[in-house]
Amino acid sequence: MPTPDDENSLVDKDSFQDAIPLDDTPPKKQKKAVAITKSSGKILQDIENESFDMSANKSSKDASDKYKTITHIEHILLRPDTYIGSVERDQKPMWAFNSESNSIEHREVSFVPGLYKIFDEILVNAADNKQNDKRMNEIKVTVNRESGEISVWNNGKGIPIELHKQQGIYIPEMIFGVLLSSSNYDDKQEKVTGGRNGYGAKLCNIYSTKFTVETADSKHKKKYSQTWTDNMSKKGKPKITSHSGADYTKVTFTPDYSKFNMEGMDDDFEALVKRRVYDLAGTCTGVKVSLNGERIKIRSFKEYMTLYTKALQAESNGIDEDKKDVIVVDTPNERWQIGFAVSDGSFKQVSFVNSIATTSGGTHVKYVADQVVQKLMDHVKKQNKKGVTLKPNQSLRK
């Protein structure tokens, strides 16, 4: 599994399909084409097509009502699929956190993809800061089930509290409140963080009833705080005070649940949020992660993997505390961590790229799985020379 680089670079999925071979079957005798009968009507007749609707010229008022422009924020709210994914409820098997047993479980989850996306934008931003500041060693996440409010804090390098030379506004405001602002537009630089299109956290701001950013800049000895409300339509004035402590950045937001046809935070969304926090604890090397004030006791990638192997045991025949999980972990370089374990008889994967959870897999998963399968097949073939030939898909299922 790649270690955190995406919330929010996007992962390229396999989009190629096998070419269809040419058919060797001789072509069948074609039926004689049906003759076209002549029409007794006019050669060109009236066609109903709004593209050629000349009635729009009859009234300038009608045309003005038909064609309109909207703001960028209005477009994001009107066409969420383009930016954050669907705002309709979906249901599918996913890994989720069980708060009662403090464990990970694989079950049917009902959730809204767009809501999950805006939360992940903020979480991945915090993880990304580790790439900007290697000294960063802590992330704190707070989830308030009653109010629906979520906050994400990290002690990495703070945002520079200074006016942007071209825009004339403070940089924190530009990052969180101005669309298409980004530090990732240099395509010549290697991508090791999540964002690239200038939306990111602003989408969370737009889909929230209240959104607050707070950051401390030890270089300028200042602390900055600013709040937006009503889907980023109302902007509060920045509050800048002196600060003598360490750097940090904290984002606190309350999603506009009505935009997702919800009354508030429900069990399944809370379970997905908490699972993602556990993901960070297992994949952000050298970073202590806390959830609701309690340190998550995962100190290695291998220990993180046991959450999933135990879940598979519980799902099949119950957890056997005396049984040791077979888990193989390899770190070929600082950008990759790979773990392998025996499944319940079907192929399952949990993977991340640039801190983004790639739940559907991708080329990075196939790249690793193909190598594992080939090694297994070579070993089985050597040990079982006269046996049945093992196919790659059979090996993958085990």
Secondary structure, 3 states (H helix, E strand, C coil): CECCCCCCCCCCCCCCCCCCCCCCCCCCCCCCCCCCCCCCCCCCCCCCCHHHCHHHHHCHHHHHHHCCCCCHHHHHHHCHHHCCCCCCCEEEEEEEEECCCCEEEEEEEEECHHHHHHHHHHHHHHHHHHHHCCCCCEEEEEECCCCCCEEEEECCCCCCCCECCCCCCEHHHHHHHCCCCCCCCCCCCCCCCCCCCCCCHHHHHHCEEEEEEEEEECCCCEEEEEEEECCCCEECCCEEEECCCCCEEEEEEEECHHHHCCCCCCHHHHHHHHHHHHHHHHHCCCCEEEECCEECCCCCHHHHHHHHHHHHHHHHCCCCCCCCCCEEEEEEECCEEEEEECCCCCCCCCCEECCEECCCCCHHHHHHHHHHHHHHHHHHHHHCCCCCCCCHHHHHHC
